[in-house]
Amino acid sequence: MPRTSRQFTLCSLLTASLLAGCSSTPPRKPDNLCAIFEEKSDWYAAALDMNKRWGTPVHVSMAIMYQESGFRHDARPPMRWFLGLIPYGRASSAYGYSQAKTTTWSDYERETNNSWSSRDDFADAIDFVGWYTHKTQSLTGVSKWDARNQYLAYHEGWGGYRNASYNSKAWLVGVANKVDQRSRRYASQYNQCKDNLSTGGWF
């Protein structure tokens, strides 16, 4: 291969690597939905696709994602330690932007015929949230616009939600209220900028 071709290939690979790295980093202003989508136009395109497919409002899915992972692609529960010295595994198999557990993600892959999906891919993760909230509405009657109860079902599972397991977890109810507050704030922000957002860009 000529030297110039090798240089071009190397530069292309480095550029792709840098872009991929930028894409997986958390947004600089996670408290502002407009700023998130202005920074990451590929995320906005994925959120719109999710909304079109499942009907879950963009601000609800993003509020759930923020609470679950802080928009970190490789988020997972902390390691547990025996006597503070010996690691013995994590609290669950939750992983990625949506903190989906392995078994639930497998259900999503099977039901959506999306076997190539990945929990650390934003587009797949937000589609998972759309799928889950859609099923929550079907199985429990909770509106897709109800961020508080959608989050409770997301955390407890559909059976746990129907049994009101969250009533014995005051901390979880508090977290669900925070998700609802963030969802409302995101909705207000989104209404002010959605007409000016673009799904174009690098990605």
Helices and strands as residue ranges (DSSP letters): H 3-24, H 33-39, H 41-54, H 58-69, E 79-82, E 86-90, H 102-112, H 122-140, H 147-162, G 165-168, H 170-193
